[in-house]
Amino acid sequence: MNYLVLVRHGQSQWNLENRFTGFHDVDLTAQGEAEARKAGEMLKEAGIIFDHVFSSTQTRANRTAEIALTTAGQGELFKSMVRHPHLRERDYGDLTGLNKDETKAKYGEEQVHLWRRSYDAPPPGGECLGDVVENRVRPYYTEAIKPLVEKGENILIAAHGNSLRALLIILGVETPDTINDAEFPTGVPLVFEMEGGKVLKRYFLDGKKAA
């Protein structure tokens, strides 16, 4: 048995400001740093030792990985961490930078909910979740990460809410119809116990219901 662990970055400045972030590069807040340290503590307590670490090219995910790994006593892995643009957050297009509540007031709550949660309805100039799955995360996972998982190595992926939700579909634990109910709290590792590339079990390290 081996482990595949997914962790969403800690709270970012634009999370705090309730803005659509997407491709925009923002740093962690003090709370986000604390969440990353907590993630590292949970990983250390779980005794999971990683062979490889992957992240997006965005600061909030990279710093979460660095803080969590350092706290877990595996800081040397940060030097060899692979950063790839395909693991970036979903592109929110014209919504990027807008306050979510103000956007609801402008476009209507139903329309904004459709843009945020529909599998195949992209916001203006942006990506839907289906785009993230098929154009980015699936091909990258299949080429770069899946062979390592199938080989029995322990993998950490520090990324974003939507790129990680895409992975849930790729791993076969969610579908386009069920993915709306899958939530990724910031800074809480989601563990997959794997065997031969197949999912045996999944759970959050804080004991809450799996995504």
Secondary structure by P-SEA (a helix, b strand, c coil): cbbbbbbccccccccccccccccbbbbbcaaaaaaaaaaaaaaaaacccccbbbbcccaaaaaaaaaaaaaaccccccccbbbbcccccccccccccccaaaaaaaccaaaaaaaacccccccccccccccccccccaaaaacccaaaaaabbbbbbbbcaaaaaaaaaaaccccccccccccccccbbbbbbcccccccccccccccccc
